[in-house]
Amino acid sequence: MTHALNSIERPSGLIEYPVQPFKDKEFSIKFLQTMIRTRVLEERMIKMSKMSEGFFWIGGPGEEAFNTALGLLVDKGEGLEHDMLHLHYRNNGAVLTMGAPMIDFIRQMKNVSQDPFSGGRNFVSHIAKKEWNVMPVTSTIETQYSVAPGTAWAQRRAKLAGKKTGISIVVGGDAGTAEGDFASCLIWSSRPEQEVPLLMIVTNNQFGISTPAQTQHGEKNIADRAKAFGIKTSVVDGNNPEKIWAALQSSMDYVRSTGKPFLLEVSVSRLNGHSSSSGGNREKGFDDPIDLFEKRLAKLGWISKDFLQECTDAAWAEANLALDNARKESLPEASTVQDHFFANNERGGIPGRNF
């Protein structure tokens, strides 16, 4: 069946797509529109950081093809029967694709109390959404890799008990694989006869802040490190929507059908540097996945320059309206600083209460 991508709300659960989705004109155009919305959201927030309307920016310009595909292919919902997502701070596009409105991210950028991810208490791109199994993104590098086997183990137990389950998906960057949490993930996901349904994704943009990967990695591919643990692997060009879609779909199908882990290394671009700490300006030497896909669809005669301009203008109108609304919202009250530190919000919202 052909599914029109909805920029407002992606339905829950697994969705059936065309067997060859990028031979489908409607699907391809909607995929491109979603990529454009993601890019405009990031550019809006970069401008906010330069206008002192946010303390810090970090995000994923250059990862739009990967994030759009991931956001469409996950089994969206709450509980072990759906996919559990352990993302990092370059995955705004995945959650936007899943149905979150632009204003959610802009609210966190402005640290207003209406920020649905953290109540205005966390960095931008530190997304969390319980009803979609999006685990809280952390500032500590790669710790999501040591947490993800836990939800995968819970899903394994539920499946052994005869219940319907999803899989766990964890995403991190190439530099963070030097952390012990990544090695722990490889070990705990692959113990013989106790393997867990975990898809590990490493987005490799060839840099860790300002350190180039070629000065740090002795292996040819990061994915090669998983082979010693008997984990199946794949390396894919994440700037090509068709290739990343096929790789994600195949690896997810493998984990779902076998209950075993899989490591997917995705080559991506880092178009605006590491973060606002390095300026957030456009960098040279990287492929732009949106430009590449636009040229492909234009060659097929499916889009025109006027259409692309209309899509971009519509995305900017959406982003600017979201910012205008967020500007009218309040900062969090001092009395809420201890909210959500403990289960059931114990000690939360009580002025003057100290630990």
ZAFI-630812 format. One line per field, with one value per residue (C-alpha): residue in one letter; residue number from 1; x, y, z. Coordinates in steps of 0.05 Angstrom, whole numbers, plus 5000, padded with zeros to 4 digits. Layout:
BEGIN
volum: (A|...)
lumfi: (NUM|...)
c1: (X|...)
c2: (Y|...)
c3: (Z|...)
END
This chain:
BEGIN
volum: (M|T|H|A|L|N|S|I|E|R|P|S|G|L|I|E|Y|P|V|Q|P|F|K|D|K|E|F|S|I|K|F|L|Q|T|M|I|R|T|R|V|L|E|E|R|M|I|K|M|S|K|M|S|E|G|F|F|W|I|G|G|P|G|E|E|A|F|N|T|A|L|G|L|L|V|D|K|G|E|G|L|E|H|D|M|L|H|L|H|Y|R|N|N|G|A|V|L|T|M|G|A|P|M|I|D|F|I|R|Q|M|K|N|V|S|Q|D|P|F|S|G|G|R|N|F|V|S|H|I|A|K|K|E|W|N|V|M|P|V|T|S|T|I|E|T|Q|Y|S|V|A|P|G|T|A|W|A|Q|R|R|A|K|L|A|G|K|K|T|G|I|S|I|V|V|G|G|D|A|G|T|A|E|G|D|F|A|S|C|L|I|W|S|S|R|P|E|Q|E|V|P|L|L|M|I|V|T|N|N|Q|F|G|I|S|T|P|A|Q|T|Q|H|G|E|K|N|I|A|D|R|A|K|A|F|G|I|K|T|S|V|V|D|G|N|N|P|E|K|I|W|A|A|L|Q|S|S|M|D|Y|V|R|S|T|G|K|P|F|L|L|E|V|S|V|S|R|L|N|G|H|S|S|S|S|G|G|N|R|E|K|G|F|D|D|P|I|D|L|F|E|K|R|L|A|K|L|G|W|I|S|K|D|F|L|Q|E|C|T|D|A|A|W|A|E|A|N|L|A|L|D|N|A|R|K|E|S|L|P|E|A|S|T|V|Q|D|H|F|F|A|N|N|E|R|G|G|I|P|G|R|N|F)
lumfi: (1|2|3|4|5|6|7|8|9|10|11|12|13|14|15|16|17|18|19|20|21|22|23|24|25|26|27|28|29|30|31|32|33|34|35|36|37|38|39|40|41|42|43|44|45|46|47|48|49|50|51|52|53|54|55|56|57|58|59|60|61|62|63|64|65|66|67|68|69|70|71|72|73|74|75|76|77|78|79|80|81|82|83|84|85|86|87|88|89|90|91|92|93|94|95|96|97|98|99|100|101|102|103|104|105|106|107|108|109|110|111|112|113|114|115|116|117|118|119|120|121|122|123|124|125|126|127|128|129|130|131|132|133|134|135|136|137|138|139|140|141|142|143|144|145|146|147|148|149|150|151|152|153|154|155|156|157|158|159|160|161|162|163|164|165|166|167|168|169|170|171|172|173|174|175|176|177|178|179|180|181|182|183|184|185|186|187|188|189|190|191|192|193|194|195|196|197|198|199|200|201|202|203|204|205|206|207|208|209|210|211|212|213|214|215|216|217|218|219|220|221|222|223|224|225|226|227|228|229|230|231|232|233|234|235|236|237|238|239|240|241|242|243|244|245|246|247|248|249|250|251|252|253|254|255|256|257|258|259|260|261|262|263|264|265|266|267|268|269|270|271|272|273|274|275|276|277|278|279|280|281|282|283|284|285|286|287|288|289|290|291|292|293|294|295|296|297|298|299|300|301|302|303|304|305|306|307|308|309|310|311|312|313|314|315|316|317|318|319|320|321|322|323|324|325|326|327|328|329|330|331|332|333|334|335|336|337|338|339|340|341|342|343|344|345|346|347|348|349|350|351|352|353|354|355)
c1: (5000|5022|5025|5026|5074|5037|5076|5029|5021|5049|5002|5025|5049|5084|5064|5065|5101|5110|5158|5201|5183|5230|5200|5135|5128|5083|5125|5190|5163|5135|5201|5237|5188|5201|5276|5266|5224|5279|5333|5292|5279|5354|5369|5316|5348|5418|5393|5362|5429|5461|5405|5414|5346|5376|5436|5465|5451|5469|5433|5437|5440|5465|5430|5360|5356|5375|5329|5269|5276|5285|5224|5181|5203|5199|5140|5114|5078|5084|5106|5148|5103|5130|5201|5243|5285|5351|5370|5422|5424|5426|5360|5310|5290|5269|5221|5196|5181|5145|5097|5125|5110|5166|5146|5165|5239|5237|5207|5265|5314|5283|5279|5207|5165|5120|5178|5146|5212|5242|5200|5253|5307|5351|5393|5361|5355|5349|5284|5240|5170|5142|5081|5128|5181|5232|5279|5308|5369|5428|5487|5535|5566|5544|5514|5452|5492|5496|5422|5393|5408|5363|5300|5320|5327|5257|5230|5265|5233|5165|5172|5192|5128|5088|5075|5079|5143|5181|5256|5304|5342|5402|5436|5503|5561|5627|5672|5630|5645|5712|5672|5666|5591|5595|5638|5590|5532|5568|5581|5513|5473|5509|5517|5508|5435|5418|5421|5374|5333|5376|5392|5456|5466|5530|5524|5594|5607|5683|5692|5689|5679|5742|5782|5782|5765|5826|5871|5832|5807|5852|5795|5770|5697|5670|5621|5680|5686|5620|5643|5685|5620|5585|5540|5518|5537|5528|5556|5512|5513|5466|5462|5424|5350|5341|5403|5391|5318|5336|5391|5346|5288|5333|5368|5302|5271|5331|5327|5251|5254|5314|5313|5388|5429|5453|5503|5490|5542|5514|5559|5529|5549|5561|5541|5542|5599|5594|5549|5542|5606|5642|5600|5545|5565|5561|5624|5654|5673|5608|5553|5485|5432|5376|5413|5428|5356|5328|5372|5350|5275|5285|5319|5258|5214|5177|5193|5208|5247|5181|5156|5220|5214|5142|5163|5219|5175|5121|5172|5200|5130|5117|5184|5175|5104|5129|5182|5132|5088|5146|5168|5102|5112|5141|5206|5202|5189|5245|5199|5200|5276|5271|5213|5223|5288|5254|5199|5129|5158|5175|5201|5181|5150|5160|5192|5251|5255|5328|5360)
c2: (5000|5072|5114|5189|5215|5260|5320|5329|5259|5192|5136|5089|5018|4989|5018|4982|5019|5006|4948|4997|5063|5107|5086|5115|5189|5209|5173|5203|5274|5268|5239|5300|5348|5316|5323|5397|5408|5377|5421|5484|5467|5460|5524|5561|5538|5555|5626|5626|5610|5667|5715|5695|5663|5598|5581|5527|5489|5419|5379|5338|5379|5328|5269|5283|5221|5175|5208|5210|5137|5118|5159|5125|5053|5047|5013|5075|5068|5059|4996|4935|4914|4973|4995|5027|5085|5106|5166|5221|5295|5292|5255|5312|5293|5223|5248|5304|5251|5209|5267|5316|5389|5438|5480|5423|5429|5505|5508|5467|5512|5572|5533|5553|5515|5489|5448|5378|5341|5371|5429|5478|5446|5412|5427|5431|5364|5326|5295|5248|5223|5167|5153|5137|5099|5154|5148|5214|5237|5251|5298|5244|5214|5144|5123|5104|5043|5015|5028|4999|4926|4933|4948|4896|4845|4864|4853|4786|4763|4787|4750|4686|4694|4694|4769|4814|4855|4907|4916|4965|5015|5055|5110|5144|5177|5149|5185|5160|5088|5099|5099|5036|5038|5018|4958|4939|4941|4893|4845|4846|4842|4781|4731|4660|4637|4702|4749|4808|4843|4905|4946|4986|5045|5086|5149|5163|5235|5225|5274|5277|5351|5374|5309|5271|5197|5175|5195|5152|5088|5030|4989|5002|5006|5014|4959|4910|4912|4876|4816|4790|4782|4744|4804|4814|4882|4928|4995|5041|5110|5150|5207|5164|5156|5092|5058|5079|5059|4989|4981|5002|4959|4898|4905|4917|4856|4815|4836|4827|4757|4729|4766|4778|4842|4877|4935|4984|5037|5097|5146|5216|5288|5342|5404|5455|5430|5400|5452|5526|5519|5514|5568|5526|5553|5512|5471|5449|5379|5342|5318|5348|5292|5341|5370|5300|5276|5340|5331|5259|5276|5335|5290|5244|5305|5296|5364|5434|5493|5529|5468|5464|5538|5528|5470|5511|5572|5530|5499|5567|5594|5536|5546|5621|5615|5564|5613|5670|5628|5604|5675|5688|5630|5632|5606|5551|5572|5564|5521|5466|5457|5391|5364|5294|5279|5219|5169|5196|5266|5259|5325|5360|5429|5446|5515|5515|5439|5417|5349)
c3: (5000|4989|5052|5048|5101|5150|5174|5234|5263|5242|5263|5318|5306|5245|5178|5112|5056|4982|4966|4927|4962|4923|4857|4885|4866|4924|4976|4950|4949|5020|5043|5014|5046|5114|5103|5087|5149|5191|5160|5169|5242|5254|5217|5257|5322|5298|5285|5354|5386|5347|5368|5442|5442|5466|5508|5463|5398|5377|5324|5260|5195|5144|5177|5148|5104|5162|5213|5166|5149|5222|5244|5192|5203|5279|5312|5348|5414|5489|5525|5510|5452|5412|5395|5451|5426|5458|5416|5420|5408|5332|5325|5325|5254|5275|5328|5282|5230|5283|5292|5342|5321|5310|5370|5417|5398|5396|5465|5492|5455|5491|5557|5569|5619|5564|5536|5533|5536|5600|5624|5602|5645|5593|5532|5463|5426|5492|5472|5513|5499|5542|5498|5440|5481|5467|5526|5553|5514|5559|5556|5578|5516|5495|5561|5522|5498|5568|5581|5516|5531|5592|5552|5501|5557|5582|5512|5508|5573|5550|5484|5520|5561|5496|5492|5431|5434|5394|5391|5423|5380|5404|5365|5379|5344|5319|5370|5428|5410|5446|5511|5552|5547|5474|5490|5546|5497|5450|5508|5542|5477|5450|5506|5477|5482|5518|5458|5460|5405|5399|5337|5350|5303|5298|5257|5231|5210|5215|5272|5348|5363|5325|5324|5257|5260|5220|5278|5327|5295|5276|5247|5177|5199|5269|5251|5247|5322|5330|5290|5348|5387|5332|5317|5245|5217|5158|5133|5092|5059|5103|5053|5003|5024|4985|5014|5086|5081|5056|5108|5166|5142|5133|5200|5237|5203|5225|5297|5299|5268|5305|5372|5362|5360|5297|5288|5232|5216|5179|5142|5150|5140|5192|5155|5211|5254|5323|5355|5370|5410|5343|5311|5278|5210|5146|5134|5068|5047|5063|5017|5029|5029|5012|4952|4927|4934|4903|4841|4835|4838|4792|4741|4744|4730|4796|4826|4803|4831|4846|4884|4925|4942|4964|5009|5040|5050|5083|5130|5149|5161|5208|5245|5251|5278|5329|5352|5356|5401|5444|5455|5492|5540|5609|5638|5691|5762|5813|5855|5801|5800|5838|5797|5769|5806|5839|5823|5830|5832|5906|5934|5870|5867|5942|5950|5998|6002|5999|5992)
END
